[in-house]
Amino acid sequence: MATDALPFRVALTGGIASGKTTVADLFAALGVPVIDTDVIARQVVEPGQPALAAVVAAFGPDVLDADGRLDRRRMRARIFADPTARQRLESILHPAIRTEMERRSSEAGGPYQVLVIPLLAEGKRRDHVNRVLLVDVPESLQIERLVLRDGVSHEQARLSLGAQATRAERLTMADDVVRNTGSVDELQGQVARLHQLYLGLAAAGA
């Protein structure tokens, strides 16, 4: 669990197209500091960043686009087909993301913080947070949302889900679950209840 020196921290996680961003935005609207590792992941590979140089050294200059930025589509295709390449990329990016996440957390303050960590279950670690909140939806709904959002085929959407932890694995890790199958108002109500819970736990030093 998190040490006493850290603020009370809730890891917000969930599968692709589950609605993590919407839930994170609802917490932010309540004044809760939100630190999104997806945002950090994009920032640490901006041109000039050490992590991007390390990626180029590991995979070659063809992972860059014409502007010298990481070609995400090409990189995704490469690691999708090669688990060893995925592990190599993660070994470069994850430490950089973790370091920046901790830096932002130390400066963010707040009664508690929400850390958006999509791949928490895949990493099988939760020692740096006090609580895990899962945004949960049926896999069939994830596929439909992914098809609509990204314009991919149903088969591509299923492959994307297959590359992540299973719904059962995420549920096993979760302390709290938000069911994102209804309206935004219903989602807002769930977040409001959890907000009161986390305020109480943080105040009690849980």
MDAnalysis code that builds the backbone (N, CA, C; Angstrom):
import MDAnalysis as mda
import numpy as np

u = mda.Universe.empty(618, n_residues=206, atom_resindex=np.repeat(np.arange(206), 3), trajectory=True)
u.add_TopologyAttr("name", ["N", "CA", "C"] * 206)
u.add_TopologyAttr("resid", np.arange(1, 207))
u.add_TopologyAttr("resname", ["MET", "ALA", "THR", "ASP", "ALA", "LEU", "PRO", "PHE", "ARG", "VAL", "ALA", "LEU", "THR", "GLY", "GLY", "ILE", "ALA", "SER", "GLY", "LYS", "THR", "THR", "VAL", "ALA", "ASP", "LEU", "PHE", "ALA", "ALA", "LEU", "GLY", "VAL", "PRO", "VAL", "ILE", "ASP", "THR", "ASP", "VAL", "ILE", "ALA", "ARG", "GLN", "VAL", "VAL", "GLU", "PRO", "GLY", "GLN", "PRO", "ALA", "LEU", "ALA", "ALA", "VAL", "VAL", "ALA", "ALA", "PHE", "GLY", "PRO", "ASP", "VAL", "LEU", "ASP", "ALA", "ASP", "GLY", "ARG", "LEU", "ASP", "ARG", "ARG", "ARG", "MET", "ARG", "ALA", "ARG", "ILE", "PHE", "ALA", "ASP", "PRO", "THR", "ALA", "ARG", "GLN", "ARG", "LEU", "GLU", "SER", "ILE", "LEU", "HIS", "PRO", "ALA", "ILE", "ARG", "THR", "GLU", "MET", "GLU", "ARG", "ARG", "SER", "SER", "GLU", "ALA", "GLY", "GLY", "PRO", "TYR", "GLN", "VAL", "LEU", "VAL", "ILE", "PRO", "LEU", "LEU", "ALA", "GLU", "GLY", "LYS", "ARG", "ARG", "ASP", "HIS", "VAL", "ASN", "ARG", "VAL", "LEU", "LEU", "VAL", "ASP", "VAL", "PRO", "GLU", "SER", "LEU", "GLN", "ILE", "GLU", "ARG", "LEU", "VAL", "LEU", "ARG", "ASP", "GLY", "VAL", "SER", "HIS", "GLU", "GLN", "ALA", "ARG", "LEU", "SER", "LEU", "GLY", "ALA", "GLN", "ALA", "THR", "ARG", "ALA", "GLU", "ARG", "LEU", "THR", "MET", "ALA", "ASP", "ASP", "VAL", "VAL", "ARG", "ASN", "THR", "GLY", "SER", "VAL", "ASP", "GLU", "LEU", "GLN", "GLY", "GLN", "VAL", "ALA", "ARG", "LEU", "HIS", "GLN", "LEU", "TYR", "LEU", "GLY", "LEU", "ALA", "ALA", "ALA", "GLY", "ALA"])
u.atoms.positions = np.array([
    [0.836, -1.198, 0.000],
    [0.000, 0.000, 0.000],
    [0.873, 1.251, 0.000],
    [0.266, 2.412, -0.205],
    [1.013, 3.649, -0.248],
    [1.556, 3.965, 1.134],
    [2.657, 4.662, 1.162],
    [3.266, 5.015, 2.431],
    [2.573, 6.227, 3.019],
    [2.845, 6.491, 4.321],
    [2.207, 7.616, 5.002],
    [2.616, 8.953, 4.407],
    [3.779, 8.992, 3.741],
    [4.264, 10.247, 3.184],
    [3.482, 10.657, 1.942],
    [2.731, 9.745, 1.379],
    [1.993, 10.030, 0.159],
    [0.553, 10.411, 0.470],
    [-0.087, 11.172, -0.423],
    [-1.515, 11.443, -0.255],
    [-2.309, 10.162, -0.472],
    [-3.564, 10.156, -0.035],
    [-4.458, 9.037, -0.310],
    [-4.692, 8.999, -1.817],
    [-4.413, 7.851, -2.419],
    [-4.467, 7.783, -3.885],
    [-5.351, 6.631, -4.343],
    [-6.186, 6.956, -5.316],
    [-7.094, 5.990, -5.915],
    [-6.646, 5.740, -7.348],
    [-6.367, 4.494, -7.684],
    [-6.051, 4.140, -9.067],
    [-7.361, 3.912, -9.820],
    [-7.564, 4.681, -10.871],
    [-8.734, 4.525, -11.736],
    [-8.300, 3.723, -12.953],
    [-8.923, 2.566, -13.148],
    [-8.504, 1.698, -14.237],
    [-9.722, 1.138, -14.961],
    [-9.466, 0.432, -16.048],
    [-10.550, -0.139, -16.840],
    [-10.040, -0.506, -18.214],
    [-10.768, -1.340, -18.900],
    [-10.371, -1.753, -20.235],
    [-10.552, -0.647, -21.255],
    [-10.089, -0.901, -22.456],
    [-10.212, 0.062, -23.538],
    [-11.686, 0.358, -23.804],
    [-11.998, 1.637, -24.030],
    [-13.361, 2.092, -24.354],
    [-14.361, 1.806, -23.242],
    [-13.882, 1.773, -22.003],
    [-14.791, 1.543, -20.875],
    [-15.378, 2.836, -20.314],
    [-14.724, 3.965, -20.613],
    [-15.211, 5.249, -20.120],
    [-14.373, 5.846, -19.013],
    [-13.107, 5.484, -18.952],
    [-12.222, 5.997, -17.890],
    [-12.109, 7.519, -17.923],
    [-11.995, 8.076, -19.117],
    [-11.832, 9.531, -19.228],
    [-13.061, 10.254, -18.707],
    [-14.240, 9.748, -19.024],
    [-15.474, 10.364, -18.531],
    [-15.525, 10.342, -17.018],
    [-15.179, 9.216, -16.418],
    [-15.182, 9.105, -14.958],
    [-14.124, 10.023, -14.349],
    [-12.942, 10.054, -14.944],
    [-11.887, 10.937, -14.446],
    [-12.332, 12.396, -14.498],
    [-13.016, 12.781, -15.566],
    [-13.494, 14.162, -15.698],
    [-14.531, 14.491, -14.611],
    [-15.347, 13.518, -14.239],
    [-16.342, 13.742, -13.186],
    [-15.659, 13.961, -11.835],
    [-14.600, 13.215, -11.562],
    [-13.839, 13.452, -10.328],
    [-13.166, 14.828, -10.370],
    [-12.604, 15.178, -11.515],
    [-11.953, 16.485, -11.646],
    [-12.945, 17.619, -11.420],
    [-14.180, 17.432, -11.878],
    [-15.217, 18.458, -11.688],
    [-15.558, 18.655, -10.219],
    [-15.265, 17.660, -9.398],
    [-15.485, 17.758, -7.948],
    [-14.279, 18.358, -7.227],
    [-13.258, 18.744, -7.992],
    [-12.074, 19.367, -7.406],
    [-10.983, 18.397, -7.007],
    [-11.108, 17.152, -7.446],
    [-10.109, 16.139, -7.114],
    [-8.952, 16.206, -8.118],
    [-7.697, 16.272, -7.657],
    [-6.582, 16.225, -8.592],
    [-6.570, 14.893, -9.345],
    [-6.502, 14.963, -10.661],
    [-6.469, 13.771, -11.509],
    [-5.147, 13.762, -12.276],
    [-4.430, 12.667, -12.173],
    [-3.158, 12.500, -12.879],
    [-3.321, 11.328, -13.830],
    [-3.264, 11.591, -15.118],
    [-3.584, 10.603, -16.145],
    [-2.296, 10.069, -16.771],
    [-1.993, 8.797, -16.552],
    [-0.756, 8.246, -17.098],
    [-0.803, 8.102, -18.618],
    [-1.993, 8.081, -19.211],
    [-2.080, 8.089, -20.677],
    [-1.548, 9.409, -21.233],
    [-1.898, 10.502, -20.563],
    [-1.399, 11.824, -20.968],
    [0.116, 11.880, -20.788],
    [0.584, 11.390, -19.639],
    [2.022, 11.377, -19.376],
    [2.747, 10.537, -20.412],
    [2.156, 9.388, -20.773],
    [2.785, 8.490, -21.748],
    [3.015, 9.188, -23.081],
    [2.095, 10.048, -23.467],
    [2.277, 10.797, -24.714],
    [3.353, 11.875, -24.559],
    [3.409, 12.482, -23.388],
    [4.340, 13.583, -23.181],
    [5.792, 13.121, -23.062],
    [6.021, 11.929, -22.498],
    [7.409, 11.482, -22.301],
    [8.074, 11.068, -23.607],
    [7.295, 10.929, -24.686],
    [7.909, 10.592, -25.975],
    [7.815, 11.755, -26.959],
    [7.632, 12.952, -26.427],
    [7.708, 14.140, -27.277],
    [9.155, 14.315, -27.752],
    [9.362, 14.960, -28.913],
    [10.725, 15.204, -29.397],
    [11.579, 15.903, -28.337],
    [12.794, 15.417, -28.166],
    [13.710, 15.977, -27.186],
    [13.686, 15.271, -25.845],
    [12.676, 14.428, -25.611],
    [12.596, 13.716, -24.342],
    [13.511, 12.488, -24.359],
    [14.162, 12.198, -23.223],
    [15.078, 11.042, -23.171],
    [14.400, 9.723, -23.541],
    [13.134, 9.555, -23.162],
    [12.451, 8.293, -23.456],
    [12.310, 8.078, -24.962],
    [12.070, 9.149, -25.715],
    [11.955, 8.994, -27.165],
    [13.294, 8.580, -27.755],
    [14.369, 9.174, -27.280],
    [15.705, 8.795, -27.759],
    [15.978, 7.326, -27.465],
    [15.530, 6.851, -26.301],
    [15.742, 5.452, -25.934],
    [14.914, 4.524, -26.827],
    [13.708, 4.944, -27.184],
    [12.860, 4.146, -28.073],
    [13.507, 4.040, -29.452],
    [14.011, 5.146, -29.963],
    [14.671, 5.150, -31.274],
    [15.916, 4.266, -31.244],
    [16.670, 4.335, -30.149],
    [17.865, 3.501, -30.029],
    [17.509, 2.022, -30.029],
    [16.358, 1.696, -29.435],
    [15.951, 0.286, -29.329],
    [15.300, -0.244, -30.596],
    [14.543, 0.619, -31.302],
    [13.740, 0.137, -32.423],
    [14.145, 0.694, -33.782],
    [15.006, 1.697, -33.788],
    [15.442, 2.268, -35.048],
    [14.663, 3.520, -35.422],
    [15.224, 4.343, -36.303],
    [14.605, 5.629, -36.658],
    [13.310, 5.512, -37.435],
    [12.975, 4.314, -37.944],
    [11.745, 4.193, -38.720],
    [10.493, 4.244, -37.850],
    [10.664, 4.314, -36.514],
    [9.490, 4.479, -35.648],
    [9.098, 5.951, -35.538],
    [9.843, 6.827, -36.182],
    [9.530, 8.257, -36.184],
    [8.797, 8.634, -37.461],
    [7.927, 9.647, -37.348],
    [7.277, 10.155, -38.556],
    [8.134, 11.253, -39.171],
    [7.599, 11.909, -40.182],
    [8.380, 12.913, -40.914],
    [8.734, 14.116, -40.052],
    [7.975, 14.334, -38.982],
    [8.241, 15.474, -38.100],
    [9.139, 15.106, -36.911],
    [9.624, 13.883, -36.894],
    [10.493, 13.463, -35.801],
    [9.748, 13.051, -34.548],
    [8.451, 12.807, -34.683],
    [7.644, 12.348, -33.555],
    [7.439, 10.840, -33.650],
    [7.109, 10.249, -32.536],
    [6.848, 8.819, -32.534],
    [5.630, 8.512, -33.409],
    [5.806, 7.610, -34.356],
    [4.700, 7.175, -35.207],
    [3.928, 6.110, -34.423],
    [2.885, 6.533, -33.750],
    [2.178, 5.645, -32.824],
    [1.525, 4.464, -33.536],
    [0.974, 4.724, -34.685],
    [0.306, 3.652, -35.424],
    [1.315, 2.553, -35.804],
    [2.478, 2.974, -36.300],
    [3.506, 2.005, -36.685],
    [4.054, 1.267, -35.463],
    [4.243, 2.012, -34.360],
    [4.759, 1.399, -33.140],
    [3.758, 0.402, -32.576],
    [2.478, 0.766, -32.616],
    [1.431, -0.138, -32.123],
    [1.419, -1.434, -32.922],
    [1.485, -1.292, -34.236],
    [1.468, -2.479, -35.093],
    [2.659, -3.377, -34.806],
    [3.764, -2.759, -34.513],
    [4.993, -3.537, -34.264],
    [4.904, -4.331, -32.965],
    [4.455, -3.694, -31.909],
    [4.412, -4.398, -30.623],
    [3.223, -5.346, -30.544],
    [2.195, -5.066, -31.342],
    [1.024, -5.936, -31.365],
    [1.399, -7.320, -31.879],
    [2.299, -7.334, -32.849],
    [2.689, -8.594, -33.480],
    [3.850, -9.280, -32.775],
    [4.469, -8.598, -31.801],
    [5.689, -9.131, -31.192],
    [5.699, -8.838, -29.690],
    [5.352, -9.812, -28.865],
    [5.335, -9.598, -27.410],
    [6.687, -9.167, -26.848],
    [7.771, -9.639, -27.446],
    [9.106, -9.244, -26.976],
    [9.329, -7.754, -27.212],
    [8.875, -7.272, -28.356],
    [8.999, -5.834, -28.649],
    [8.145, -5.027, -27.687],
    [6.961, -5.532, -27.355],
    [6.107, -4.837, -26.389],
    [6.815, -4.716, -25.041],
    [7.421, -5.806, -24.591],
    [8.125, -5.791, -23.309],
    [9.302, -4.820, -23.334],
    [10.007, -4.774, -24.465],
    [11.139, -3.855, -24.584],
    [10.661, -2.410, -24.507],
    [9.557, -2.116, -25.202],
    [9.015, -0.755, -25.164],
    [8.560, -0.393, -23.757],
    [7.863, -1.308, -23.104],
    [7.383, -1.040, -21.747],
    [8.535, -0.819, -20.778],
    [9.633, -1.539, -20.963],
    [10.779, -1.375, -20.065],
    [11.412, 0.007, -20.196],
    [11.192, 0.647, -21.347],
    [11.687, 2.017, -21.558],
    [10.699, 3.038, -21.010],
    [9.414, 2.851, -21.354],
    [8.421, 3.883, -21.057],
    [7.907, 3.844, -19.630],
    [7.687, 2.665, -19.074],
    [7.054, 2.588, -17.758],
    [7.840, 3.305, -16.659],
    [9.172, 3.148, -16.574],
    [9.892, 3.904, -15.544],
    [9.777, 5.419, -15.712],
    [9.802, 5.883, -16.971],
    [9.682, 7.323, -17.223],
    [8.297, 7.822, -16.833],
    [7.281, 7.031, -17.150],
    [5.908, 7.410, -16.795],
    [5.740, 7.415, -15.284],
    [6.252, 6.401, -14.615],
    [6.118, 6.297, -13.156],
    [6.804, 7.475, -12.462],
    [7.997, 7.813, -12.921],
    [8.726, 8.937, -12.317],
    [7.945, 10.241, -12.440],
    [7.397, 10.498, -13.633],
    [6.638, 11.729, -13.849],
    [5.322, 11.715, -13.074],
    [4.679, 10.557, -12.995],
    [3.447, 10.441, -12.216],
    [3.706, 10.787, -10.752],
    [4.787, 10.253, -10.200],
    [5.103, 10.513, -8.794],
    [5.442, 11.989, -8.577],
    [6.122, 12.588, -9.545],
    [6.451, 14.013, -9.419],
    [5.184, 14.858, -9.376],
    [4.256, 14.562, -10.270],
    [3.014, 15.335, -10.315],
    [2.171, 15.085, -9.067],
    [2.157, 13.845, -8.607],
    [1.397, 13.521, -7.401],
    [1.932, 14.295, -6.197],
    [3.241, 14.391, -6.093],
    [3.838, 15.082, -4.948],
    [3.505, 16.565, -4.928],
    [3.151, 17.117, -6.100],
    [2.852, 18.550, -6.207],
    [1.356, 18.854, -6.255],
    [0.528, 17.823, -6.434],
    [-0.887, 18.060, -6.748],
    [-1.741, 18.414, -5.539],
    [-1.378, 17.918, -4.347],
    [-2.186, 18.198, -3.162],
    [-3.548, 17.536, -3.246],
    [-4.536, 18.180, -2.630],
    [-5.897, 17.661, -2.648],
    [-6.187, 16.739, -1.478],
    [-7.473, 16.572, -1.125],
    [-7.849, 15.662, -0.043],
    [-7.534, 14.214, -0.391],
    [-7.609, 13.896, -1.669],
    [-7.131, 12.627, -2.212],
    [-6.879, 12.855, -3.688],
    [-6.245, 11.883, -4.332],
    [-5.925, 12.020, -5.748],
    [-6.413, 10.802, -6.519],
    [-6.735, 11.028, -7.785],
    [-7.098, 9.942, -8.697],
    [-5.976, 9.790, -9.716],
    [-5.391, 8.600, -9.777],
    [-4.362, 8.292, -10.752],
    [-4.976, 7.389, -11.820],
    [-5.076, 7.877, -13.039],
    [-5.645, 7.085, -14.124],
    [-4.550, 6.159, -14.653],
    [-4.724, 4.848, -14.420],
    [-3.714, 3.853, -14.802],
    [-4.423, 2.737, -15.570],
    [-4.566, 2.881, -16.886],
    [-5.328, 1.893, -17.664],
    [-4.809, 0.469, -17.526],
    [-3.498, 0.292, -17.466],
    [-2.922, -1.056, -17.482],
    [-2.522, -1.537, -16.090],
    [-3.262, -1.128, -15.086],
    [-2.932, -1.527, -13.721],
    [-2.982, -3.050, -13.558],
    [-4.021, -3.680, -14.070],
    [-4.156, -5.131, -13.921],
    [-3.056, -5.873, -14.674],
    [-2.678, -5.336, -15.839],
    [-1.617, -5.976, -16.606],
    [-0.294, -5.941, -15.854],
    [-0.050, -4.836, -15.123],
    [1.187, -4.719, -14.354],
    [1.173, -5.507, -13.066],
    [-0.033, -5.888, -12.616],
    [-0.201, -6.712, -11.413],
    [0.462, -6.077, -10.188],
    [0.414, -4.742, -10.114],
    [0.959, -4.032, -8.950],
    [-0.014, -2.963, -8.499],
    [-0.164, -2.846, -7.183],
    [-1.003, -1.794, -6.634],
    [-0.402, -1.249, -5.348],
    [0.891, -1.469, -5.156],
    [1.537, -1.058, -3.916],
    [1.673, 0.457, -3.792],
    [1.468, 1.193, -4.885],
    [1.651, 2.640, -4.857],
    [0.328, 3.393, -4.711],
    [-0.777, 2.663, -4.498],
    [-2.079, 3.312, -4.306],
    [-2.789, 2.691, -3.108],
    [-3.771, 3.439, -2.585],
    [-4.543, 2.954, -1.443],
    [-5.796, 2.203, -1.858],
    [-6.280, 2.496, -3.064],
    [-7.578, 1.963, -3.474],
    [-7.585, 1.803, -4.990],
    [-8.307, 0.803, -5.481],
    [-8.433, 0.604, -6.924],
    [-9.900, 0.719, -7.303],
    [-10.179, 1.632, -8.244],
    [-11.524, 1.847, -8.764],
    [-11.562, 1.391, -10.215],
    [-12.440, 0.463, -10.510],
    [-12.576, -0.075, -11.856],
    [-13.805, 0.498, -12.541],
    [-13.614, 0.997, -13.765],
    [-14.740, 1.342, -14.630],
    [-15.053, 0.084, -15.430],
    [-16.213, -0.481, -15.168],
    [-16.535, -1.800, -15.714],
    [-17.687, -1.730, -16.709],
    [-17.499, -2.389, -17.842],
    [-18.568, -2.558, -18.834],
    [-18.434, -3.956, -19.425],
    [-19.520, -4.525, -19.946],
    [-19.417, -5.820, -20.637],
    [-18.504, -5.699, -21.853],
    [-17.810, -6.764, -22.160],
    [-16.883, -6.742, -23.288],
    [-17.599, -6.459, -24.609],
    [-18.835, -6.913, -24.737],
    [-19.585, -6.652, -25.967],
    [-19.796, -5.153, -26.171],
    [-20.004, -4.428, -25.076],
    [-20.187, -2.982, -25.164],
    [-18.859, -2.287, -25.467],
    [-17.764, -2.785, -24.895],
    [-16.448, -2.249, -25.241],
    [-16.203, -2.347, -26.742],
    [-16.519, -3.487, -27.319],
    [-16.290, -3.698, -28.742],
    [-17.114, -2.720, -29.570],
    [-18.389, -2.558, -29.221],
    [-19.242, -1.644, -29.980],
    [-18.743, -0.206, -29.871],
    [-18.338, 0.200, -28.674],
    [-17.817, 1.562, -28.491],
    [-16.518, 1.767, -29.262],
    [-15.671, 0.742, -29.267],
    [-14.388, 0.851, -29.957],
    [-14.588, 0.957, -31.465],
    [-15.529, 0.198, -31.988],
    [-15.843, 0.263, -33.420],
    [-16.330, 1.658, -33.790],
    [-17.213, 2.224, -32.972],
    [-17.750, 3.556, -33.243],
    [-16.700, 4.641, -33.055],
    [-15.903, 4.499, -31.994],
    [-14.928, 5.550, -31.651],
    [-13.759, 5.609, -32.613],
    [-13.204, 4.427, -32.942],
    [-11.961, 4.383, -33.712],
    [-12.158, 3.959, -35.161],
    [-13.381, 3.557, -35.513],
    [-13.626, 3.143, -36.885],
    [-12.943, 1.840, -37.271],
    [-12.682, 0.982, -36.282],
    [-12.038, -0.297, -36.566],
    [-13.110, -1.366, -36.788],
    [-12.697, -2.516, -37.291],
    [-13.627, -3.619, -37.485],
    [-13.889, -4.311, -36.143],
    [-14.939, -5.126, -36.108],
    [-15.223, -5.879, -34.894],
    [-14.067, -6.819, -34.556],
    [-13.452, -7.382, -35.576],
    [-12.326, -8.293, -35.342],
    [-11.140, -7.541, -34.738],
    [-10.838, -6.359, -35.268],
    [-9.748, -5.550, -34.711],
    [-10.047, -5.152, -33.266],
    [-11.299, -4.832, -33.002],
    [-11.690, -4.469, -31.647],
    [-11.507, -5.641, -30.693],
    [-11.880, -6.832, -31.144],
    [-11.702, -8.018, -30.300],
    [-10.221, -8.298, -30.042],
    [-9.387, -8.069, -31.045],
    [-7.952, -8.255, -30.858],
    [-7.398, -7.264, -29.848],
    [-7.892, -6.037, -29.874],
    [-7.451, -5.030, -28.908],
    [-7.807, -5.452, -27.490],
    [-9.015, -5.972, -27.310],
    [-9.420, -6.457, -25.986],
    [-8.568, -7.644, -25.561],
    [-8.255, -8.503, -26.526],
    [-7.471, -9.689, -26.201],
    [-6.060, -9.380, -25.763],
    [-5.554, -8.201, -26.112],
    [-4.197, -7.816, -25.725],
    [-4.142, -7.260, -24.301],
    [-5.313, -7.077, -23.676],
    [-5.370, -6.518, -22.324],
    [-5.759, -7.606, -21.320],
    [-5.694, -7.232, -20.047],
    [-6.183, -8.125, -19.000],
    [-7.672, -8.402, -19.223],
    [-8.147, -9.517, -18.704],
    [-9.556, -9.851, -18.860],
    [-10.405, -9.041, -17.878],
    [-11.667, -8.998, -18.165],
    [-12.604, -8.319, -17.262],
    [-12.547, -8.955, -15.874],
    [-12.462, -10.281, -15.825],
    [-12.408, -10.983, -14.540],
    [-11.155, -10.615, -13.752],
    [-10.034, -10.468, -14.433],
    [-8.786, -10.092, -13.755],
    [-8.885, -8.689, -13.157],
    [-9.507, -7.786, -13.893],
    [-9.650, -6.424, -13.370],
    [-10.611, -6.398, -12.181],
    [-11.693, -7.157, -12.274],
    [-12.655, -7.193, -11.172],
    [-12.022, -7.764, -9.906],
    [-11.148, -8.726, -10.057],
    [-10.473, -9.319, -8.908],
    [-9.606, -8.298, -8.184],
    [-9.005, -7.394, -8.937],
    [-8.103, -6.411, -8.353],
    [-8.848, -5.218, -7.727],
    [-10.089, -4.982, -8.134],
    [-10.799, -3.748, -7.770],
    [-11.319, -3.769, -6.338],
    [-11.218, -2.613, -5.673],
    [-11.893, -2.381, -4.391],
    [-13.295, -1.827, -4.619],
    [-13.413, -0.996, -5.655],
    [-14.677, -0.335, -5.971],
    [-14.913, -0.458, -7.470],
    [-16.189, -0.481, -7.859],
    [-16.537, -0.646, -9.269],
    [-17.587, 0.375, -9.664],
    [-17.335, 1.075, -10.763],
    [-18.324, 1.935, -11.405],
    [-18.850, 1.195, -12.617],
    [-20.159, 1.014, -12.685],
    [-20.772, 0.357, -13.835],
    [-21.152, 1.429, -14.859],
    [-20.484, 1.404, -15.974],
    [-20.699, 2.440, -16.992],
    [-21.543, 1.894, -18.137],
    [-22.776, 1.522, -17.817],
    [-23.680, 0.995, -18.843],
    [-24.950, 1.828, -18.973],
    [-25.065, 2.871, -18.152],
    [-26.276, 3.677, -18.173],
    [-26.015, 5.088, -18.648],
    [-26.783, 6.023, -18.113],
    [-26.684, 7.426, -18.512],
    [-25.534, 8.113, -17.782],
    [-25.188, 9.314, -18.263],
    [-24.161, 10.128, -17.601],
    [-24.627, 10.510, -16.206],
    [-25.929, 10.764, -16.047],
    [-26.456, 11.105, -14.715],
    [-26.241, 9.959, -13.737],
    [-26.464, 8.729, -14.186],
    [-26.235, 7.573, -13.330],
    [-24.761, 7.443, -12.972],
    [-23.922, 7.701, -13.937],
    [-22.476, 7.648, -13.704],
    [-22.061, 8.721, -12.710],
    [-22.623, 9.907, -12.861],
    [-22.312, 11.013, -11.959],
    [-22.722, 10.678, -10.528],
    [-23.848, 10.002, -10.368],
    [-24.293, 9.606, -9.040],
    [-23.340, 8.619, -8.391],
    [-22.847, 7.673, -9.171],
    [-21.883, 6.711, -8.638],
    [-20.596, 7.404, -8.211],
    [-20.130, 8.334, -9.031],
    [-18.902, 9.062, -8.708],
    [-19.085, 9.911, -7.452],
    [-20.240, 10.545, -7.326],
    [-20.504, 11.377, -6.142],
    [-20.462, 10.538, -4.868],
    [-21.016, 9.334, -4.901],
    [-20.983, 8.458, -3.731],
    [-19.553, 8.016, -3.405],
    [-18.806, 7.697, -4.434],
    [-17.415, 7.299, -4.213],
    [-16.581, 8.463, -3.694],
    [-16.880, 9.660, -4.169],
    [-16.171, 10.858, -3.691],
    [-16.321, 11.000, -2.185],
    [-17.521, 10.804, -1.678],
    [-17.737, 10.899, -0.232],
    [-16.996, 9.777, 0.501],
    [-16.989, 8.600, -0.073],
    [-16.253, 7.485, 0.526],
    [-14.775, 7.799, 0.623],
    [-14.200, 8.298, -0.464],
    [-12.760, 8.557, -0.493],
    [-12.381, 9.724, 0.412],
    [-13.242, 10.722, 0.501],
    [-12.981, 11.815, 1.436],
    [-12.908, 11.279, 2.862],
    [-13.844, 10.385, 3.201],
    [-13.854, 9.819, 4.537],
    [-12.633, 8.949, 4.804],
    [-12.271, 8.111, 3.840],
    [-11.106, 7.244, 4.013],
    [-9.819, 8.055, 4.132],
    [-9.712, 9.087, 3.306],
    [-8.510, 9.926, 3.347],
    [-8.394, 10.648, 4.676],
    [-9.530, 11.170, 5.171],
    [-9.532, 11.892, 6.447],
    [-9.181, 10.963, 7.608],
    [-9.584, 9.697, 7.468],
    [-9.310, 8.731, 8.535],
    [-7.910, 8.147, 8.444],
    [-7.201, 8.514, 7.355],
    [-5.850, 7.982, 7.183],
    [-5.836, 6.533, 6.798],
    [-6.890, 6.072, 6.134],
    [-6.995, 4.652, 5.768],
    [-5.951, 4.287, 4.726],
])
